[in-house]
């Protein structure tokens, strides 16, 4: 479950960075009241932690499908 939540947050972060790179528009800052707004900073922090967590997925040898096959 934590893997899926982390992946969703990383996707949100990727979309936000894409919009910054392409359009110079920060979606998170726009929704939550600016880059320095407490809620924006919380979202940025959660996305960063999710990205760090997803590093472990790179080294996870068994996928969910493989785990179900073993059972």
KOLLUM-12375 format. One record per atom (N, C-alpha, C, O, CB): residue number from 1; residue in one letter; y, z, x. Coordinates in nm, 4 decimals. Glycine has a CB too. Layout:
% KOLLUM-12375
SITE pos code       py       pz       px
SITE NUM    A        Y        Z        X
...
END
This chain:
% KOLLUM-12375
SITE pos code       py       pz       px
SITE   1    X  -0.1196   0.0000   0.0827
SITE   1    X   0.0000   0.0000   0.0000
SITE   1    X   0.1264   0.0000   0.0875
SITE   1    X   0.2233  -0.0703   0.0587
SITE   1    X  -0.0004   0.1219  -0.0943
SITE   2    X   0.1231   0.0801   0.1943
SITE   2    X   0.2378   0.0863   0.2848
SITE   2    X   0.2606  -0.0478   0.3531
SITE   2    X   0.3747  -0.0861   0.3790
SITE   2    X   0.2175   0.1960   0.3897
SITE   3    X   0.1525  -0.1188   0.3821
SITE   3    X   0.1650  -0.2512   0.4436
SITE   3    X   0.2393  -0.3472   0.3508
SITE   3    X   0.3253  -0.4230   0.3955
SITE   3    X   0.0260  -0.3078   0.4783
SITE   4    X   0.2066  -0.3440   0.2238
SITE   4    X   0.2700  -0.4348   0.1271
SITE   4    X   0.4179  -0.4010   0.1068
SITE   4    X   0.5019  -0.4907   0.0991
SITE   4    X   0.1963  -0.4288  -0.0076
SITE   5    X   0.4490  -0.2729   0.0983
SITE   5    X   0.5888  -0.2316   0.0834
SITE   5    X   0.6683  -0.2740   0.2064
SITE   5    X   0.7789  -0.3269   0.1953
SITE   5    X   0.5992  -0.0782   0.0621
SITE   6    X   0.6105  -0.2501   0.3235
SITE   6    X   0.6779  -0.2883   0.4476
SITE   6    X   0.6999  -0.4383   0.4541
SITE   6    X   0.8071  -0.4847   0.4928
SITE   6    X   0.5972  -0.2423   0.5686
SITE   7    X   0.5987  -0.5131   0.4162
SITE   7    X   0.6114  -0.6587   0.4183
SITE   7    X   0.7202  -0.7054   0.3214
SITE   7    X   0.7967  -0.7961   0.3542
SITE   7    X   0.4770  -0.7246   0.3829
SITE   8    X   0.7281  -0.6453   0.2040
SITE   8    X   0.8327  -0.6813   0.1074
SITE   8    X   0.9712  -0.6522   0.1642
SITE   8    X   1.0630  -0.7325   0.1481
SITE   8    X   0.8127  -0.6050  -0.0252
SITE   9    X   0.9867  -0.5374   0.2306
SITE   9    X   1.1153  -0.5039   0.2905
SITE   9    X   1.1509  -0.5982   0.4045
SITE   9    X   1.2674  -0.6345   0.4212
SITE   9    X   1.1140  -0.3609   0.3405
SITE  10    X   1.0523  -0.6376   0.4823
SITE  10    X   1.0770  -0.7326   0.5912
SITE  10    X   1.1197  -0.8676   0.5340
SITE  10    X   1.2075  -0.9332   0.5900
SITE  10    X   0.9505  -0.7490   0.6799
SITE  11    X   1.0595  -0.9095   0.4244
SITE  11    X   1.0987  -1.0348   0.3594
SITE  11    X   1.2421  -1.0254   0.3086
SITE  11    X   1.3192  -1.1203   0.3231
SITE  11    X   1.0028  -1.0684   0.2432
SITE  12    X   1.2783  -0.9120   0.2492
SITE  12    X   1.4166  -0.8916   0.2042
SITE  12    X   1.5118  -0.9022   0.3224
SITE  12    X   1.6170  -0.9656   0.3135
SITE  12    X   1.4324  -0.7541   0.1346
SITE  13    X   1.4736  -0.8392   0.4336
SITE  13    X   1.5566  -0.8462   0.5535
SITE  13    X   1.5697  -0.9881   0.6058
SITE  13    X   1.6775  -1.0292   0.6489
SITE  13    X   1.4997  -0.7574   0.6614
SITE  14    X   1.4607  -1.0630   0.6022
SITE  14    X   1.4639  -1.2015   0.6497
SITE  14    X   1.5542  -1.2877   0.5621
SITE  14    X   1.6294  -1.3711   0.6125
SITE  14    X   1.3222  -1.2601   0.6529
SITE  15    X   1.5466  -1.2676   0.4333
SITE  15    X   1.6336  -1.3429   0.3417
SITE  15    X   1.7797  -1.3079   0.3680
SITE  15    X   1.8661  -1.3955   0.3710
SITE  15    X   1.5968  -1.3133   0.1935
SITE  16    X   1.8062  -1.1789   0.3871
SITE  16    X   1.9433  -1.1355   0.4145
SITE  16    X   1.9942  -1.1953   0.5456
SITE  16    X   2.1064  -1.2456   0.5506
SITE  16    X   1.9509  -0.9821   0.4198
SITE  17    X   1.9125  -1.1904   0.6530
SITE  17    X   1.9542  -1.2482   0.7811
SITE  17    X   1.9711  -1.3998   0.7687
SITE  17    X   2.0603  -1.4573   0.8311
SITE  17    X   1.8515  -1.2147   0.8918
SITE  18    X   1.8872  -1.4638   0.6897
SITE  18    X   1.9024  -1.6068   0.6681
SITE  18    X   2.0348  -1.6400   0.6011
SITE  18    X   2.1019  -1.7365   0.6378
SITE  18    X   1.7879  -1.6593   0.5846
SITE  19    X   2.0714  -1.5595   0.5030
SITE  19    X   2.1986  -1.5846   0.4340
SITE  19    X   2.3175  -1.5556   0.5261
SITE  19    X   2.4216  -1.6204   0.5150
SITE  19    X   2.2083  -1.4986   0.3062
SITE  20    X   2.3026  -1.4596   0.6157
SITE  20    X   2.4094  -1.4325   0.7127
SITE  20    X   2.4206  -1.5502   0.8098
SITE  20    X   2.5307  -1.5972   0.8387
SITE  20    X   2.3822  -1.2995   0.7902
SITE  21    X   2.3074  -1.5968   0.8595
SITE  21    X   2.3080  -1.7065   0.9554
SITE  21    X   2.3570  -1.8376   0.8968
SITE  21    X   2.4320  -1.9106   0.9618
SITE  21    X   2.1711  -1.7254   1.0106
SITE  22    X   2.3159  -1.8679   0.7759
SITE  22    X   2.3520  -1.9956   0.7154
SITE  22    X   2.4890  -1.9950   0.6485
SITE  22    X   2.5641  -2.0919   0.6582
SITE  22    X   2.2484  -2.0343   0.6151
SITE  23    X   2.5208  -1.8848   0.5806
SITE  23    X   2.6404  -1.8830   0.4958
SITE  23    X   2.7425  -1.7762   0.5335
SITE  23    X   2.8479  -1.7654   0.4709
SITE  23    X   2.6000  -1.8631   0.3537
SITE  24    X   2.7107  -1.6964   0.6372
SITE  24    X   2.7945  -1.5817   0.6747
SITE  24    X   2.8171  -1.4903   0.5535
SITE  24    X   2.9281  -1.4430   0.5291
SITE  24    X   2.9308  -1.6301   0.7319
SITE  25    X   2.7094  -1.4672   0.4792
SITE  25    X   2.7158  -1.3845   0.3587
SITE  25    X   2.6057  -1.2796   0.3648
SITE  25    X   2.4872  -1.3129   0.3660
SITE  25    X   2.7024  -1.4712   0.2300
SITE  26    X   2.6455  -1.1530   0.3687
SITE  26    X   2.5518  -1.0410   0.3755
SITE  26    X   2.5211  -0.9946   0.2325
SITE  26    X   2.6037  -0.9292   0.1688
SITE  26    X   2.6104  -0.9232   0.4621
SITE  27    X   2.4038  -1.0285   0.1836
SITE  27    X   2.3654  -0.9973   0.0459
SITE  27    X   2.3605  -0.8465   0.0233
SITE  27    X   2.4111  -0.7973  -0.0776
SITE  27    X   2.2293  -1.0600   0.0127
SITE  28    X   2.3003  -0.7729   0.1162
SITE  28    X   2.2879  -0.6267   0.1019
SITE  28    X   2.4260  -0.5631   0.0940
SITE  28    X   2.4505  -0.4789   0.0076
SITE  28    X   2.2077  -0.5660   0.2202
SITE  29    X   2.5165  -0.6024   0.1835
SITE  29    X   2.6522  -0.5468   0.1820
SITE  29    X   2.7240  -0.5829   0.0522
SITE  29    X   2.7985  -0.5019  -0.0031
SITE  29    X   2.7328  -0.5978   0.3030
SITE  30    X   2.7013  -0.7033   0.0048
SITE  30    X   2.7661  -0.7471  -0.1186
SITE  30    X   2.7178  -0.6656  -0.2381
SITE  30    X   2.7976  -0.6272  -0.3236
SITE  30    X   2.7400  -0.8959  -0.1425
SITE  31    X   2.5872  -0.6392  -0.2442
SITE  31    X   2.5311  -0.5654  -0.3576
SITE  31    X   2.5699  -0.4183  -0.3538
SITE  31    X   2.6007  -0.3589  -0.4572
SITE  31    X   2.3793  -0.5787  -0.3593
SITE  32    X   2.5684  -0.3591  -0.2336
SITE  32    X   2.5836  -0.2144  -0.2239
SITE  32    X   2.7195  -0.1682  -0.1738
SITE  32    X   2.7353  -0.0499  -0.1437
SITE  32    X   2.4792  -0.1606  -0.1351
SITE  33    X   2.8185  -0.2567  -0.1636
SITE  33    X   2.9550  -0.2132  -0.1366
SITE  33    X   2.9996  -0.2161   0.0081
SITE  33    X   3.0829  -0.1345   0.0477
SITE  33    X   2.9712  -0.0789  -0.1859
SITE  34    X   2.9475  -0.3064   0.0874
SITE  34    X   2.9921  -0.3195   0.2260
SITE  34    X   2.8872  -0.2709   0.3244
SITE  34    X   2.7957  -0.1965   0.2890
SITE  34    X   3.1209  -0.2428   0.2469
SITE  35    X   2.9027  -0.3148   0.4493
SITE  35    X   2.8050  -0.2793   0.5520
SITE  35    X   2.8059  -0.1311   0.5852
SITE  35    X   2.7025  -0.0760   0.6228
SITE  35    X   2.8307  -0.3587   0.6770
SITE  36    X   2.9191  -0.0662   0.5722
SITE  36    X   2.9293   0.0750   0.6079
SITE  36    X   2.8956   0.1686   0.4911
SITE  36    X   2.8913   0.2904   0.5084
SITE  36    X   3.0687   0.1046   0.6580
SITE  37    X   2.8721   0.1121   0.3737
SITE  37    X   2.8397   0.1952   0.2579
SITE  37    X   2.7068   0.2670   0.2818
SITE  37    X   2.6139   0.2085   0.3375
SITE  37    X   2.8332   0.1093   0.1284
SITE  38    X   2.6974   0.3924   0.2404
SITE  38    X   2.5746   0.4698   0.2655
SITE  38    X   2.4478   0.4011   0.2134
SITE  38    X   2.3449   0.4029   0.2809
SITE  38    X   2.5867   0.6068   0.2017
SITE  39    X   2.4540   0.3415   0.0959
SITE  39    X   2.3351   0.2761   0.0407
SITE  39    X   2.2954   0.1529   0.1226
SITE  39    X   2.1767   0.1269   0.1420
SITE  39    X   2.3599   0.2361  -0.1052
SITE  40    X   2.3931   0.0780   0.1699
SITE  40    X   2.3633  -0.0369   0.2565
SITE  40    X   2.2972   0.0099   0.3846
SITE  40    X   2.1997  -0.0499   0.4300
SITE  40    X   2.4916  -0.1163   0.2889
SITE  41    X   2.3491   0.1157   0.4427
SITE  41    X   2.2915   0.1672   0.5677
SITE  41    X   2.1492   0.2159   0.5459
SITE  41    X   2.0650   0.2017   0.6346
SITE  41    X   2.3777   0.2811   0.6241
SITE  42    X   2.1211   0.2728   0.4300
SITE  42    X   1.9843   0.3165   0.3981
SITE  42    X   1.8926   0.1950   0.3889
SITE  42    X   1.7820   0.1964   0.4430
SITE  42    X   1.9812   0.3972   0.2648
SITE  43    X   1.9380   0.0899   0.3206
SITE  43    X   1.8575  -0.0327   0.3088
SITE  43    X   1.8324  -0.0925   0.4462
SITE  43    X   1.7193  -0.1297   0.4775
SITE  43    X   1.9276  -0.1361   0.2176
SITE  44    X   1.9365  -0.1025   0.5291
SITE  44    X   1.9200  -0.1572   0.6641
SITE  44    X   1.8190  -0.0751   0.7438
SITE  44    X   1.7363  -0.1305   0.8164
SITE  44    X   2.0553  -0.1608   0.7378
SITE  45    X   1.8262   0.0564   0.7299
SITE  45    X   1.7339   0.1444   0.8024
SITE  45    X   1.5911   0.1268   0.7528
SITE  45    X   1.4980   0.1215   0.8333
SITE  45    X   1.7766   0.2908   0.7877
SITE  46    X   1.5725   0.1178   0.6211
SITE  46    X   1.4383   0.0974   0.5654
SITE  46    X   1.3795  -0.0356   0.6098
SITE  46    X   1.2605  -0.0440   0.6402
SITE  46    X   1.4424   0.1040   0.4128
SITE  47    X   1.4623  -0.1395   0.6136
SITE  47    X   1.4151  -0.2709   0.6594
SITE  47    X   1.3747  -0.2637   0.8066
SITE  47    X   1.2732  -0.3209   0.8462
SITE  47    X   1.5247  -0.3792   0.6387
SITE  48    X   1.4539  -0.1936   0.8871
SITE  48    X   1.4207  -0.1793   1.0290
SITE  48    X   1.2904  -0.1029   1.0485
SITE  48    X   1.2072  -0.1426   1.1300
SITE  48    X   1.5338  -0.1086   1.1029
SITE  49    X   1.2718   0.0058   0.9749
SITE  49    X   1.1476   0.0828   0.9847
SITE  49    X   1.0280   0.0005   0.9379
SITE  49    X   0.9196   0.0081   0.9957
SITE  49    X   1.1581   0.2117   0.9022
SITE  50    X   1.0491  -0.0782   0.8326
SITE  50    X   0.9416  -0.1650   0.7836
SITE  50    X   0.9045  -0.2691   0.8890
SITE  50    X   0.7868  -0.2999   0.9074
SITE  50    X   0.9837  -0.2347   0.6522
SITE  51    X   1.0034  -0.3223   0.9571
SITE  51    X   0.9768  -0.4189   1.0632
SITE  51    X   0.8965  -0.3574   1.1758
SITE  51    X   0.8048  -0.4199   1.2290
SITE  51    X   1.1064  -0.4748   1.1173
SITE  52    X   0.9309  -0.2354   1.2119
SITE  52    X   0.8557  -0.1642   1.3152
SITE  52    X   0.7127  -0.1397   1.2683
SITE  52    X   0.6183  -0.1557   1.3456
SITE  52    X   0.9247  -0.0304   1.3508
SITE  53    X   0.6965  -0.1012   1.1429
SITE  53    X   0.5625  -0.0784   1.0884
SITE  53    X   0.4803  -0.2076   1.0906
SITE  53    X   0.3610  -0.2050   1.1210
SITE  53    X   0.5716  -0.0236   0.9444
SITE  54    X   0.5438  -0.3197   1.0586
SITE  54    X   0.4724  -0.4476   1.0526
SITE  54    X   0.4247  -0.4949   1.1895
SITE  54    X   0.3382  -0.5822   1.1978
SITE  54    X   0.5615  -0.5534   0.9910
SITE  55    X   0.4793  -0.4392   1.2962
SITE  55    X   0.4274  -0.4711   1.4296
SITE  55    X   0.2797  -0.4349   1.4360
SITE  55    X   0.2010  -0.5053   1.4993
SITE  55    X   0.5072  -0.3959   1.5403
SITE  56    X   0.2418  -0.3248   1.3702
SITE  56    X   0.1014  -0.2836   1.3720
SITE  56    X   0.0112  -0.3870   1.3042
SITE  56    X  -0.1071  -0.3965   1.3367
SITE  56    X   0.0855  -0.1478   1.3035
SITE  57    X   0.0661  -0.4643   1.2104
SITE  57    X  -0.0136  -0.5661   1.1425
SITE  57    X  -0.0542  -0.6785   1.2374
SITE  57    X  -0.1560  -0.7445   1.2162
SITE  57    X   0.0639  -0.6233   1.0245
SITE  58    X   0.0251  -0.6998   1.3414
SITE  58    X  -0.0092  -0.8016   1.4403
SITE  58    X  -0.1368  -0.7666   1.5153
SITE  58    X  -0.2103  -0.8551   1.5593
SITE  58    X   0.1049  -0.8198   1.5387
SITE  59    X  -0.1625  -0.6379   1.5295
SITE  59    X  -0.2762  -0.5924   1.6080
SITE  59    X  -0.3925  -0.5449   1.5224
SITE  59    X  -0.4925  -0.4960   1.5750
SITE  59    X  -0.2335  -0.4823   1.6994
SITE  60    X  -0.3801  -0.5591   1.3904
SITE  60    X  -0.4849  -0.5208   1.2976
SITE  60    X  -0.5887  -0.6324   1.2939
SITE  60    X  -0.5604  -0.7422   1.2459
SITE  60    X  -0.4271  -0.4926   1.1557
SITE  61    X  -0.7070  -0.6050   1.3436
SITE  61    X  -0.8090  -0.7106   1.3563
SITE  61    X  -0.8740  -0.7480   1.2237
SITE  61    X  -0.9122  -0.8633   1.2038
SITE  61    X  -0.9161  -0.6668   1.4529
SITE  62    X  -0.8867  -0.6529   1.1343
SITE  62    X  -0.9534  -0.6842   1.0081
SITE  62    X  -0.8497  -0.6988   0.8972
SITE  62    X  -0.7585  -0.6171   0.8845
SITE  62    X  -1.0568  -0.5747   0.9719
SITE  63    X  -0.8648  -0.8019   0.8190
SITE  63    X  -0.7760  -0.8224   0.7058
SITE  63    X  -0.8371  -0.7573   0.5823
SITE  63    X  -0.9520  -0.7130   0.5845
SITE  63    X  -0.7504  -0.9735   0.6819
SITE  64    X  -0.7621  -0.7522   0.4786
SITE  64    X  -0.8100  -0.6917   0.3544
SITE  64    X  -0.9308  -0.7686   0.3002
SITE  64    X  -1.0247  -0.7085   0.2480
SITE  64    X  -0.6972  -0.6880   0.2491
SITE  65    X  -0.9280  -0.9001   0.3126
SITE  65    X  -1.0397  -0.9821   0.2651
SITE  65    X  -1.1664  -0.9493   0.3441
SITE  65    X  -1.2746  -0.9365   0.2869
SITE  65    X  -1.0060  -1.1330   0.2772
SITE  66    X  -1.1519  -0.9358   0.4752
SITE  66    X  -1.2675  -0.9026   0.5579
SITE  66    X  -1.3215  -0.7646   0.5232
SITE  66    X  -1.4429  -0.7444   0.5212
SITE  66    X  -1.2306  -0.9090   0.7062
SITE  67    X  -1.2330  -0.6700   0.4959
SITE  67    X  -1.2765  -0.5350   0.4587
SITE  67    X  -1.3563  -0.5373   0.3292
SITE  67    X  -1.4572  -0.4676   0.3178
SITE  67    X  -1.1557  -0.4416   0.4441
SITE  68    X  -1.3126  -0.6168   0.2312
SITE  68    X  -1.3824  -0.6241   0.1049
SITE  68    X  -1.5177  -0.6931   0.1229
SITE  68    X  -1.6142  -0.6585   0.0547
SITE  68    X  -1.2973  -0.6981   0.0012
SITE  69    X  -1.5255  -0.7890   0.2130
SITE  69    X  -1.6506  -0.8589   0.2392
SITE  69    X  -1.7533  -0.7636   0.2988
SITE  69    X  -1.8725  -0.7735   0.2700
SITE  69    X  -1.6273  -0.9780   0.3332
SITE  70    X  -1.7061  -0.6712   0.3820
SITE  70    X  -1.7961  -0.5750   0.4474
SITE  70    X  -1.8538  -0.4788   0.3444
SITE  70    X  -1.9692  -0.4378   0.3567
SITE  70    X  -1.7215  -0.4963   0.5583
SITE  71    X  -1.7767  -0.4426   0.2446
SITE  71    X  -1.8219  -0.3456   0.1438
SITE  71    X  -1.9279  -0.4055   0.0622
SITE  71    X  -1.9800  -0.3407  -0.0286
SITE  71    X  -1.7090  -0.2987   0.0550
END
